[in-house]
Amino acid sequence: MSDEETNTLTRPAADRATVPAPPTTAQPAWLGPLLIVGIVLAALNLRPAITSLGALFEETRTGLGMSGTVAGLITSVPALCFAVFGVTAPRLSRRFGPVAVVCAGMAAVAAGLLIRPFAGGAAGFLAASALSLAGIALTNVLLPVIVKRYFPDRVGTMTGLYSMALAAGTSLAAAATVPLTAALGGSWRTGLLMWAALALVAVLLWLPIARAARRADRAQAAAVGSGEGAAVRTDAGPRVVRSRTAWALACYFGLQATGAYITMGWLPQIFRDAGVSASTAGVLLAVTMVMGVPLAFVIPGLAGRMRNQGAIAVTLGVFGLTGYLGLSFAPAAGAWAWSLLLGVSNCAFPLVITMIGLRAKSPAGVVRLSAFAQSTGYLISIPGPLVIGTLYQHSGGWDLPLALMAGLLVPQIALGVLAGRDRTIEDECGMRD
């Protein structure tokens, strides 16, 4: 930056407080640029394990002879794994460092994607999927921590970069899996296996990053003369359960995830029931998902420059309310408009990830806040798609489900305003800087 002092003074208070003193031991010159590429590659791998299966779910279910109950269990596994395994991220980060854990997470993603196409039954397929999802859960939690640690003055920009990559990976796997499977012979096993190649590339890139980060951490600890004690102090972190902002972030995360899963799972059916063709309904869903690619980069950058992000949360919520109202009154006539509006509303995910980075002063605080907000949030999101399906089945239409979906946006907006206030969890927990 050309004028660091001016930038520091104009940066939001939560972001200003996170700029650390220069490290005792310099990082290798190549580590920063390689980390940027590694973060993008990791983010690209955070959803293909899920959306590629969604594209081939009927073929996979038939091929493995899954019952309806087992199939329903598999669709609920991602959110459950994100919640369960995400909780372990802070402890693993303290023991091995966040970079090493993300590297291991990418290895778990690759291993699961390599194993599951060769599963002979539903149990093996579920176990291999859980292995990939465990790696995704750890990476979900720790990418904001790595951004905070290595790019403290570019939290918004870097969060936007990997949020955009995550959205691109989601859309790419959803759109490309079926045609690529057909081009490769039509086997669902081949269609699922090919996404392991992307994860393997990420592993190969993260291995030298992890080695360099480990050496730099050891050198810095030796330079200050108290390696073990320094590691404990660095990762101690605040007790996030005492923070109102942490709870607001967790609940906001949960409600936005609920809306996203409902949209991905049910939006095509809403359009088809309104008379839209199956192919057009699929394209409309793709439009909703693709909206997240550019906005996932724009919104974090904007949020990082603001002291209070509540206005963005309100704006995204209003877009969602308008989209749901449109689906209620004119689902077919305004289908393209409603898809665009809901695509904008679903960009609450990059917003909440950015706020996690801004609401803590240190990497230690971010790792705890990220684990708490994401694990709690994913637990909150689990019932949503199931409840909507039950209401749809018993009411025979979409009026009641859409009313509930719109109603959930009201507390989501309120929680976004609370989470967006210019404060940190360390201050709320009464901790010293």
Phi, psi and chi 1 to 4 in degrees:
 res  aa     phi    psi   chi1   chi2   chi3   chi4
   1 MET       -  145.9  -62.2 -178.0 -177.3      -
   2 SER   -76.6  -26.3   59.5      -      -      -
   3 ASP  -140.8   81.5 -168.2  -14.1      -      -
   4 GLU   -61.1  -38.3  179.4   61.5   27.3      -
   5 GLU   -63.8  -42.7 -176.7  176.3   -5.3      -
   6 THR   -64.9  -42.5  -59.7      -      -      -
   7 ASN   -61.6  -39.1  -74.3  -20.6      -      -
   8 THR   -64.1  -40.6  -58.5      -      -      -
   9 LEU   -69.0  -31.5  -68.9  173.3      -      -
  10 THR   -92.2   -9.4   56.5      -      -      -
  11 ARG   -70.9  147.1 -164.8  177.7  -64.6  125.0
  12 PRO   -53.2  149.7  -25.2   33.3      -      -
  13 ALA   -57.5  -41.5      -      -      -      -
  14 ALA   -63.7  -34.4      -      -      -      -
  15 ASP   -76.9  -37.9 -152.6    6.9      -      -
  16 ARG   -59.0  -39.2  -71.1 -161.3  -52.0  -91.1
  17 ALA   -69.3  -14.6      -      -      -      -
  18 THR   -94.3   -7.0   64.1      -      -      -
  19 VAL   -72.7  112.2  179.7      -      -      -
  20 PRO   -82.2  167.9   31.0  -32.2      -      -
  21 ALA   -68.2  155.4      -      -      -      -
  22 PRO   -56.3  140.1  -23.5   33.8      -      -
  23 PRO   -64.1  150.5   22.9  -30.5      -      -
  24 THR   -64.6  -39.4  -55.8      -      -      -
  25 THR  -115.9  127.9  -57.5      -      -      -
  26 ALA   -67.6  145.0      -      -      -      -
  27 GLN   -78.6  155.8  -55.0  -75.9   -1.8      -
  28 PRO   -57.8  144.0  -21.5   30.9      -      -
  29 ALA   -61.1  -30.4      -      -      -      -
  30 TRP   -82.9  -10.8   53.6  -95.2      -      -
  31 LEU   -66.6  -42.8 -178.3   57.8      -      -
  32 GLY   -60.2  -54.8      -      -      -      -
  33 PRO   -59.8  -39.6  -25.5   34.9      -      -
  34 LEU   -67.9  -34.2 -163.7   62.9      -      -
  35 LEU   -62.4  -39.4 -102.9  176.1      -      -
  36 ILE   -60.2  -46.2  -65.6  174.3      -      -
  37 VAL   -64.0  -41.5  179.2      -      -      -
  38 GLY   -63.6  -40.6      -      -      -      -
  39 ILE   -62.1  -42.9  -72.6  169.4      -      -
  40 VAL   -63.3  -44.9  170.1      -      -      -
  41 LEU   -64.7  -40.7  -96.4  177.0      -      -
  42 ALA   -61.2  -44.8      -      -      -      -
  43 ALA   -63.7  -37.6      -      -      -      -
  44 LEU   -59.8  -26.0  -78.9  171.0      -      -
  45 ASN   -94.3    5.1  -80.0  -77.5      -      -
  46 LEU   -83.0  -10.1  -68.5 -178.4      -      -
  47 ARG  -133.3  -20.3  -66.9  -62.2  179.9  -91.0
  48 PRO   -55.9  -30.9  -31.5   38.7      -      -
  49 ALA   -59.8  -28.5      -      -      -      -
  50 ILE   -92.0  -52.3  -58.0  168.5      -      -
  51 THR   -74.2  -27.5   51.2      -      -      -
  52 SER   -67.1  -37.9   62.8      -      -      -
  53 LEU   -66.6  -39.6  176.5   59.3      -      -
  54 GLY   -58.9  -38.8      -      -      -      -
  55 ALA   -67.8  -28.9      -      -      -      -
  56 LEU  -116.6   24.3  -63.2  172.6      -      -
  57 PHE   -66.4  -41.1 -168.4   59.8      -      -
  58 GLU   -62.7  -43.6 -174.9   60.9   34.1      -
  59 GLU   -65.9  -39.7  -67.7   80.9   -2.7      -
  60 THR   -66.5  -43.9  -56.3      -      -      -
  61 ARG   -60.8  -43.8  176.6 -178.2  172.8 -177.3
  62 THR   -68.0  -42.9  -58.4      -      -      -
  63 GLY   -63.8  -32.5      -      -      -      -
  64 LEU   -98.2   -1.9  -67.4  175.6      -      -
  65 GLY    63.9   39.2      -      -      -      -
  66 MET   -72.2  139.6  -67.7 -176.2 -165.9      -
  67 SER   -76.2  166.7   66.2      -      -      -
  68 GLY   -61.2  -35.7      -      -      -      -
  69 THR   -66.1  -45.5  -58.5      -      -      -
  70 VAL   -65.1  -40.0  173.5      -      -      -
  71 ALA   -61.9  -41.4      -      -      -      -
  72 GLY   -64.5  -36.8      -      -      -      -
  73 LEU   -63.6  -41.8  175.3   62.6      -      -
  74 ILE   -64.3  -36.3  -74.5  179.5      -      -
  75 THR   -70.4  -20.5   60.3      -      -      -
  76 SER   -93.8  -12.0  -58.6      -      -      -
  77 VAL   -64.1  -40.2  160.7      -      -      -
  78 PRO   -55.1  -52.3  -29.4   36.6      -      -
  79 ALA   -62.7  -38.0      -      -      -      -
  80 LEU   -65.0  -43.5 -177.4   60.9      -      -
  81 CYS   -66.2  -39.7  -75.3      -      -      -
  82 PHE   -60.0  -38.8  -68.3  166.7      -      -
  83 ALA   -72.4  -46.5      -      -      -      -
  84 VAL   -70.9  -49.9  171.4      -      -      -
  85 PHE   -78.4  -26.4  -67.9  107.5      -      -
  86 GLY   -61.8  -30.5      -      -      -      -
  87 VAL   -63.9  -27.9  173.9      -      -      -
  88 THR   -79.5  -11.8   66.9      -      -      -
  89 ALA   -59.3  -44.5      -      -      -      -
  90 PRO   -59.9  -43.0  -25.1   35.3      -      -
  91 ARG   -65.5  -43.6 -179.1  172.0  -57.1 -141.7
  92 LEU   -65.3  -37.1  -67.7  172.2      -      -
  93 SER   -64.8  -39.8  178.6      -      -      -
  94 ARG   -63.2  -38.4  -73.2 -164.1  -62.1  -89.0
  95 ARG   -78.1  -42.5  177.2   66.1  179.2   84.6
  96 PHE  -118.0  -13.9  -58.5  104.4      -      -
  97 GLY    94.8  144.6      -      -      -      -
  98 PRO   -63.8  -34.7   21.1  -31.8      -      -
  99 VAL   -65.9  -44.9  174.0      -      -      -
 100 ALA   -63.4  -37.4      -      -      -      -
 101 VAL   -69.3  -39.2  176.7      -      -      -
 102 VAL   -64.0  -39.9  167.5      -      -      -
 103 CYS   -59.7  -45.5 -177.9      -      -      -
 104 ALA   -64.7  -36.8      -      -      -      -
 105 GLY   -62.2  -42.7      -      -      -      -
 106 MET   -63.5  -37.3  -74.3  -66.5   99.1      -
 107 ALA   -64.1  -39.3      -      -      -      -
 108 ALA   -65.6  -40.7      -      -      -      -
 109 VAL   -59.7  -47.7  173.2      -      -      -
 110 ALA   -63.2  -43.3      -      -      -      -
 111 ALA   -62.9  -45.2      -      -      -      -
 112 GLY   -62.1  -41.5      -      -      -      -
 113 LEU   -69.0  -29.8  -68.6  177.2      -      -
 114 LEU   -73.6  -34.9  -76.4  169.1      -      -
 115 ILE   -83.3  -42.1  -66.0  169.6      -      -
 116 ARG   -65.0  -31.0   75.2  176.6 -176.2  177.9
 117 PRO   -64.8  -19.8  -22.8   35.2      -      -
 118 PHE   -97.0    5.2  -59.8  102.2      -      -
 119 ALA   -65.4  138.4      -      -      -      -
 120 GLY   -90.3  -10.8      -      -      -      -
 121 GLY  -151.5  176.0      -      -      -      -
 122 ALA   -65.6  -35.6      -      -      -      -
 123 ALA   -64.6  -46.7      -      -      -      -
 124 GLY   -64.5  -39.1      -      -      -      -
 125 PHE   -63.2  -42.7 -172.6   89.9      -      -
 126 LEU   -65.0  -41.3 -177.2   60.4      -      -
 127 ALA   -64.8  -43.2      -      -      -      -
 128 ALA   -66.3  -38.6      -      -      -      -
 129 SER   -63.2  -41.3  -64.6      -      -      -
 130 ALA   -62.9  -34.6      -      -      -      -
 131 LEU   -63.0  -46.5  177.1   60.4      -      -
 132 SER   -62.4  -42.6  -75.3      -      -      -
 133 LEU   -67.3  -31.1  -67.7  167.3      -      -
 134 ALA   -64.1  -43.7      -      -      -      -
 135 GLY   -63.2  -38.6      -      -      -      -
 136 ILE   -64.5  -41.9  -66.8  171.4      -      -
 137 ALA   -60.4  -46.2      -      -      -      -
 138 LEU   -62.4  -42.4  -65.6  173.6      -      -
 139 THR   -68.6  -38.7  -52.2      -      -      -
 140 ASN   -50.7  -47.5  -86.6  -22.4      -      -
 141 VAL   -73.9  -38.1  171.1      -      -      -
 142 LEU   -93.4  -15.8  -67.2  177.7      -      -
 143 LEU   -60.7  -43.0  -81.7 -175.0      -      -
 144 PRO   -60.5  -31.8  -23.4   33.8      -      -
 145 VAL   -68.1  -43.9  179.9      -      -      -
 146 ILE   -64.1  -41.1  -69.0  172.9      -      -
 147 VAL   -59.9  -45.2  166.6      -      -      -
 148 LYS   -63.7  -38.1 -171.4   74.1  163.9 -175.1
 149 ARG   -76.3  -43.7  178.8  173.3  179.5  176.6
 150 TYR  -100.2  -17.7  -68.7   94.8      -      -
 151 PHE  -133.7   56.9  -52.8   96.4      -      -
 152 PRO   -64.4  -25.0   24.9  -35.2      -      -
 153 ASP   -96.9    6.6   56.3  -15.2      -      -
 154 ARG  -134.5   39.6  -72.2 -178.3  -77.4  168.2
 155 VAL   -59.4  -48.3  169.9      -      -      -
 156 GLY   -63.7  -46.0      -      -      -      -
 157 THR   -64.0  -46.9  -59.4      -      -      -
 158 MET   -69.3  -37.4  -71.4  -58.1  -58.6      -
 159 THR   -62.9  -40.3  -58.3      -      -      -
 160 GLY   -62.4  -38.7      -      -      -      -
 161 LEU   -63.6  -47.7 -174.3   63.6      -      -
 162 TYR   -79.3  -24.9   84.9   71.6      -      -
 163 SER   -66.3  -39.7  -64.2      -      -      -
 164 MET   -64.0  -41.9 -176.6  173.5   66.5      -
 165 ALA   -64.1  -39.7      -      -      -      -
 166 LEU   -61.9  -46.1 -171.5  152.6      -      -
 167 ALA   -63.3  -38.3      -      -      -      -
 168 ALA   -65.5  -42.5      -      -      -      -
 169 GLY   -63.4  -38.6      -      -      -      -
 170 THR   -61.5  -50.5  -56.3      -      -      -
 171 SER   -67.0  -41.3  -56.6      -      -      -
 172 LEU   -61.3  -47.4  178.7   64.7      -      -
 173 ALA   -65.3  -38.7      -      -      -      -
 174 ALA   -66.5  -39.9      -      -      -      -
 175 ALA   -85.2  -33.3      -      -      -      -
 176 ALA   -97.2  -16.7      -      -      -      -
 177 THR   -61.4  -47.4  -64.2      -      -      -
 178 VAL   -65.8  -51.5  171.7      -      -      -
 179 PRO   -63.8  -37.0   16.0  -28.5      -      -
 180 LEU   -67.2  -37.2  -74.6  175.6      -      -
 181 THR   -62.0  -43.5  -59.7      -      -      -
 182 ALA   -62.8  -40.6      -      -      -      -
 183 ALA   -68.2  -26.3      -      -      -      -
 184 LEU   -96.1   11.3  -67.2  171.9      -      -
 185 GLY   119.4  -13.0      -      -      -      -
 186 GLY    93.7   -2.1      -      -      -      -
 187 SER   -80.4  131.5  169.6      -      -      -
 188 TRP   -64.2  -29.3   62.7  -93.0      -      -
 189 ARG   -64.5  -42.5  -63.9 -178.1 -173.8  -87.8
 190 THR   -66.2  -39.9  -56.2      -      -      -
 191 GLY   -61.6  -35.6      -      -      -      -
 192 LEU   -80.5  -34.9  -64.4 -178.6      -      -
 193 LEU   -66.4  -33.8  179.2   63.5      -      -
 194 MET   -63.1  -24.1   63.9 -176.6  175.7      -
 195 TRP   -74.9  -12.4  -65.9  104.1      -      -
 196 ALA   -65.8  -26.7      -      -      -      -
 197 ALA   -63.2  -41.1      -      -      -      -
 198 LEU   -63.8  -40.1 -176.0   61.9      -      -
 199 ALA   -67.5  -37.1      -      -      -      -
 200 LEU   -64.7  -37.8  -73.5  171.1      -      -
 201 VAL   -61.0  -41.9  172.7      -      -      -
 202 ALA   -63.1  -41.5      -      -      -      -
 203 VAL   -60.4  -46.5  173.7      -      -      -
 204 LEU   -60.6  -33.8  -67.1  175.3      -      -
 205 LEU   -77.3  -36.4 -172.8   65.0      -      -
 206 TRP   -77.1  -19.3  -84.0   89.8      -      -
 207 LEU   -61.7  -51.6  -76.8  171.4      -      -
 208 PRO   -66.8  -30.8   22.0  -33.3      -      -
 209 ILE   -63.0  -45.0  -66.6  173.6      -      -
 210 ALA   -64.6  -41.0      -      -      -      -
 211 ARG   -64.2  -44.3  -76.1 -164.0  -63.4  -93.9
 212 ALA   -65.6  -41.3      -      -      -      -
 213 ALA   -65.7  -38.4      -      -      -      -
 214 ARG   -64.6  -44.7 -171.5   70.9  169.5  171.1
 215 ARG   -63.4  -41.5  -75.7 -164.3  -61.3  -94.1
 216 ALA   -65.2  -39.8      -      -      -      -
 217 ASP   -64.3  -42.3  -71.9  -14.5      -      -
 218 ARG   -66.5  -40.7  -72.9  174.9  174.5  171.1
 219 ALA   -64.8  -40.4      -      -      -      -
 220 GLN   -67.1  -41.3 -177.1  172.0  -18.8      -
 221 ALA   -62.9  -40.8      -      -      -      -
 222 ALA   -66.3  -34.7      -      -      -      -
 223 ALA   -66.4  -34.8      -      -      -      -
 224 VAL   -87.1   -8.0  -61.7      -      -      -
 225 GLY    82.7   10.9      -      -      -      -
 226 SER  -152.1   72.0   55.9      -      -      -
 227 GLY   -57.9  -52.8      -      -      -      -
 228 GLU   -66.8  -45.4 -171.6   69.5   24.7      -
 229 GLY   -65.1  -38.0      -      -      -      -
 230 ALA   -63.5  -38.8      -      -      -      -
 231 ALA   -64.4  -39.4      -      -      -      -
 232 VAL   -65.3  -45.0  172.1      -      -      -
 233 ARG   -63.9  -39.2  -71.3 -165.4  -57.6  -88.5
 234 THR   -63.7  -36.7  -61.0      -      -      -
 235 ASP  -106.2    7.6  -69.3  -38.1      -      -
 236 ALA   -60.9  -54.2      -      -      -      -
 237 GLY    70.8  163.7      -      -      -      -
 238 PRO   -82.3  165.2   30.8  -34.7      -      -
 239 ARG   -85.4   96.7  -66.3 -179.7   58.5   85.3
 240 VAL   -67.0  -23.1  -66.3      -      -      -
 241 VAL   -66.8  -13.9  -66.1      -      -      -
 242 ARG   -87.9   -2.1  -64.3  165.6   50.8 -169.1
 243 SER  -101.0  126.6  165.9      -      -      -
 244 ARG   -66.3  -36.4  -67.0 -179.2 -179.7  179.4
 245 THR   -64.3  -38.9  -64.2      -      -      -
 246 ALA   -62.6  -41.9      -      -      -      -
 247 TRP   -67.1  -39.0  -80.2  103.4      -      -
 248 ALA   -62.6  -42.9      -      -      -      -
 249 LEU   -63.5  -42.6  -81.8  167.4      -      -
 250 ALA   -63.1  -45.3      -      -      -      -
 251 CYS   -70.4  -37.0  -65.9      -      -      -
 252 TYR   -63.1  -43.8 -176.4   78.2      -      -
 253 PHE   -58.2  -45.2 -168.9  103.0      -      -
 254 GLY   -62.7  -42.6      -      -      -      -
 255 LEU   -71.7  -37.9  -71.6  176.8      -      -
 256 GLN   -68.4  -35.5   66.5   80.4   28.0      -
 257 ALA   -66.1  -38.5      -      -      -      -
 258 THR   -58.1  -49.1  -61.7      -      -      -
 259 GLY   -61.4  -39.7      -      -      -      -
 260 ALA   -66.6  -44.3      -      -      -      -
 261 TYR   -66.8  -38.4  -74.3  137.0      -      -
 262 ILE   -63.2  -43.7  -70.4  171.9      -      -
 263 THR   -62.5  -48.6  -61.1      -      -      -
 264 MET   -63.8  -35.6  -72.8 -172.4  -72.1      -
 265 GLY   -83.6  -32.0      -      -      -      -
 266 TRP  -119.8  -15.2  -71.1  108.1      -      -
 267 LEU   -58.3  -44.6 -171.2   61.2      -      -
 268 PRO   -59.1  -37.6  -24.4   35.4      -      -
 269 GLN   -67.3  -37.2 -170.9   63.8   49.5      -
 270 ILE   -59.7  -45.1  -65.6  173.3      -      -
 271 PHE   -67.8  -41.0  -74.3  130.0      -      -
 272 ARG   -64.8  -39.0  -67.8 -176.4   68.1  175.7
 273 ASP   -66.9  -20.8  -72.4  -11.0      -      -
 274 ALA   -89.1    1.7      -      -      -      -
 275 GLY   102.9    3.2      -      -      -      -
 276 VAL   -78.5  141.8  177.1      -      -      -
 277 SER   -66.3  158.4   68.2      -      -      -
 278 ALA   -62.0  -41.7      -      -      -      -
 279 SER   -66.0  -41.9   59.2      -      -      -
 280 THR   -66.7  -37.4  -57.2      -      -      -
 281 ALA   -61.6  -38.3      -      -      -      -
 282 GLY   -66.4  -39.1      -      -      -      -
 283 VAL   -66.0  -38.4  172.7      -      -      -
 284 LEU   -63.1  -39.4  -72.3  166.7      -      -
 285 LEU   -64.4  -40.7  176.3   60.7      -      -
 286 ALA   -61.8  -38.2      -      -      -      -
 287 VAL   -61.2  -44.5  167.6      -      -      -
 288 THR   -59.5  -42.2  -59.9      -      -      -
 289 MET   -73.6  -38.6  -63.5  170.5   66.3      -
 290 VAL   -66.9  -27.2  167.2      -      -      -
 291 MET   -56.3  -27.9  -76.0  -62.2  -64.9      -
 292 GLY   -71.3  -16.9      -      -      -      -
 293 VAL   -69.2  -58.4  177.2      -      -      -
 294 PRO   -70.5  -38.8   24.6  -33.2      -      -
 295 LEU   -69.6  -28.0  -69.9  177.1      -      -
 296 ALA   -65.2  -21.8      -      -      -      -
 297 PHE   -89.4  -38.1 -177.6   76.2      -      -
 298 VAL   -71.7  -46.1  172.4      -      -      -
 299 ILE   -64.0  -47.3  -71.2  175.2      -      -
 300 PRO   -61.0  -39.3  -25.9   36.5      -      -
 301 GLY   -61.9  -42.0      -      -      -      -
 302 LEU   -65.8  -44.6  177.9   62.0      -      -
 303 ALA   -63.4  -35.9      -      -      -      -
 304 GLY   -67.5  -21.0      -      -      -      -
 305 ARG   -93.4   -2.7  -67.5 -168.3  -65.4  -90.2
 306 MET  -104.8  145.2  -61.3  173.4   67.4      -
 307 ARG   -73.8  -33.4  -70.8 -175.6  176.7  -83.5
 308 ASN  -130.8  122.9 -171.2  -44.2      -      -
 309 GLN   -95.4    6.6  -66.0   77.0   36.6      -
 310 GLY   -59.9  -35.8      -      -      -      -
 311 ALA   -62.1  -36.3      -      -      -      -
 312 ILE   -67.4  -41.8  -57.7  178.3      -      -
 313 ALA   -60.2  -41.4      -      -      -      -
 314 VAL   -64.6  -45.4  171.9      -      -      -
 315 THR   -60.8  -45.9  -58.3      -      -      -
 316 LEU   -62.8  -39.4  -64.3  177.6      -      -
 317 GLY   -64.1  -40.0      -      -      -      -
 318 VAL   -64.4  -40.1  169.9      -      -      -
 319 PHE   -58.4  -43.7  -88.3   88.6      -      -
 320 GLY   -65.4  -43.0      -      -      -      -
 321 LEU   -60.0  -42.9  -74.6  170.7      -      -
 322 THR   -63.1  -40.7  -53.6      -      -      -
 323 GLY   -64.0  -42.8      -      -      -      -
 324 TYR   -68.4  -38.6  -73.7  136.3      -      -
 325 LEU   -62.7  -41.2  -73.2  173.3      -      -
 326 GLY   -62.1  -41.3      -      -      -      -
 327 LEU   -63.0  -30.7  -74.0  174.9      -      -
 328 SER   -72.3  -40.0  -63.4      -      -      -
 329 PHE  -101.7  -29.2  -66.7  106.3      -      -
 330 ALA  -149.9   64.2      -      -      -      -
 331 PRO   -62.4  -39.2   20.7  -31.9      -      -
 332 ALA   -85.3  -41.6      -      -      -      -
 333 ALA   -63.4  -37.9      -      -      -      -
 334 GLY  -112.3   28.1      -      -      -      -
 335 ALA   -55.1  -43.3      -      -      -      -
 336 TRP   -67.1  -39.3  -66.2   98.5      -      -
 337 ALA   -65.5  -43.4      -      -      -      -
 338 TRP   -66.1  -36.9  -44.9  141.9      -      -
 339 SER   -62.8  -42.2  -66.1      -      -      -
 340 LEU   -64.9  -43.8  -71.8  170.2      -      -
 341 LEU   -63.5  -43.4  -71.2  169.7      -      -
 342 LEU   -69.3  -30.7  -68.6  174.5      -      -
 343 GLY   -63.3  -39.8      -      -      -      -
 344 VAL   -66.4  -44.9  174.2      -      -      -
 345 SER   -60.5  -35.9 -179.7      -      -      -
 346 ASN   -69.3   -7.3  -78.7  -13.4      -      -
 347 CYS   -78.9   14.5  -71.6      -      -      -
 348 ALA   -64.9  -21.4      -      -      -      -
 349 PHE   -63.9  -54.5  174.4   78.3      -      -
 350 PRO   -61.9  -28.2   16.7  -29.2      -      -
 351 LEU   -65.1  -48.4  173.2   62.5      -      -
 352 VAL   -69.0  -33.4   70.3      -      -      -
 353 ILE   -64.0  -40.0  -68.6  -64.1      -      -
 354 THR   -64.7  -42.8  -54.8      -      -      -
 355 MET   -64.7  -32.2  -70.4 -165.2  -68.6      -
 356 ILE   -60.0  -41.8  -73.0  172.3      -      -
 357 GLY   -69.3  -26.4      -      -      -      -
 358 LEU   -91.3  -19.2  -64.1  174.3      -      -
 359 ARG   -92.3    8.3  -64.2  -73.6   89.7   87.3
 360 ALA  -133.9  149.2      -      -      -      -
 361 LYS   -86.3  -23.8  -65.6 -179.0  177.6 -178.5
 362 SER  -132.4  161.0   65.5      -      -      -
 363 PRO   -56.9  -35.1  -28.2   36.9      -      -
 364 ALA   -63.2  -41.4      -      -      -      -
 365 GLY   -66.9  -38.8      -      -      -      -
 366 VAL   -65.7  -40.9  173.8      -      -      -
 367 VAL   -64.4  -39.8   70.6      -      -      -
 368 ARG   -70.1  -42.8  -67.7 -154.4  173.3 -163.0
 369 LEU   -66.0  -41.6  179.6   56.6      -      -
 370 SER   -63.7  -45.5 -176.8      -      -      -
 371 ALA   -63.1  -44.3      -      -      -      -
 372 PHE   -66.2  -49.0  174.4   74.8      -      -
 373 ALA   -65.5  -42.8      -      -      -      -
 374 GLN   -74.2  -42.9  -66.1 -161.6   45.1      -
 375 SER   -65.0  -47.6  -64.5      -      -      -
 376 THR   -63.9  -42.2  -55.5      -      -      -
 377 GLY   -62.5  -43.6      -      -      -      -
 378 TYR   -67.2  -33.9  -80.1  121.6      -      -
 379 LEU   -61.7  -42.1  -76.9  175.0      -      -
 380 ILE   -61.8  -34.3  -68.3  171.0      -      -
 381 SER   -78.6  -16.4   73.4      -      -      -
 382 ILE   -58.7  -46.4  -69.3  172.8      -      -
 383 PRO   -71.8  -22.1  -13.4   28.0      -      -
 384 GLY   -52.3  -60.0      -      -      -      -
 385 PRO   -60.2  -33.9  -24.1   34.8      -      -
 386 LEU   -68.1  -41.0  -58.7  176.5      -      -
 387 VAL   -64.6  -43.6  171.0      -      -      -
 388 ILE   -61.4  -42.7  -67.0  -62.1      -      -
 389 GLY   -62.1  -40.8      -      -      -      -
 390 THR   -65.4  -44.3  -58.7      -      -      -
 391 LEU   -62.4  -41.0  -71.5  175.7      -      -
 392 TYR   -62.3  -43.1  170.4   60.3      -      -
 393 GLN   -66.5  -42.4  179.4  179.0   -8.9      -
 394 HIS   -85.5  -26.6  -71.4  -73.8      -      -
 395 SER   -90.1  -19.2   67.2      -      -      -
 396 GLY    76.6   11.4      -      -      -      -
 397 GLY  -164.3 -171.5      -      -      -      -
 398 TRP  -107.8    0.7  -74.3  105.3      -      -
 399 ASP   -61.0  -51.3  -71.1  -17.9      -      -
 400 LEU   -68.5  -47.0 -170.5   56.5      -      -
 401 PRO   -58.6  -41.8  -25.7   35.0      -      -
 402 LEU   -67.3  -34.7  -75.7  170.7      -      -
 403 ALA   -63.6  -40.8      -      -      -      -
 404 LEU   -65.8  -42.8  175.8   59.6      -      -
 405 MET   -61.6  -41.7  -69.1  153.3   72.9      -
 406 ALA   -68.2  -39.2      -      -      -      -
 407 GLY   -63.1  -34.4      -      -      -      -
 408 LEU   -66.7  -21.9  -70.6  175.1      -      -
 409 LEU   -71.7  -22.8  -80.3  171.9      -      -
 410 VAL   -65.5  -54.8  176.8      -      -      -
 411 PRO   -64.9  -29.5   20.0  -31.5      -      -
 412 GLN   -61.9  -42.8  179.4  178.9  -41.2      -
 413 ILE   -62.5  -46.3  -69.4  170.7      -      -
 414 ALA   -61.5  -41.8      -      -      -      -
 415 LEU   -68.3  -34.5  -71.5  162.4      -      -
 416 GLY   -63.6  -37.0      -      -      -      -
 417 VAL   -65.2  -43.1  171.8      -      -      -
 418 LEU   -65.2  -44.7  -69.3  174.2      -      -
 419 ALA   -69.2  -24.1      -      -      -      -
 420 GLY   -84.3   -2.2      -      -      -      -
 421 ARG   -67.0  149.0  -66.1  176.0  -62.1  174.4
 422 ASP   -78.2   81.0 -175.5   19.1      -      -
 423 ARG  -154.6  166.9   58.0 -168.7   62.3 -165.4
 424 THR  -124.1  157.5   64.9      -      -      -
 425 ILE   -68.4  -29.9   58.5  171.1      -      -
 426 GLU   -63.1  -41.3  -72.5   89.6  -11.6      -
 427 ASP   -65.2  -40.7  -69.9  -23.1      -      -
 428 GLU   -68.8  -30.0  -71.4 -173.7  -19.0      -
 429 CYS   -88.5    2.0  -64.9      -      -      -
 430 GLY    71.7   29.2      -      -      -      -
 431 MET   -93.2  148.8  -65.3 -172.3   65.4      -
 432 ARG   -79.0  154.3  -63.0  179.2 -178.3  -86.9
 433 ASP   -66.4      -  -67.6   -8.4      -      -
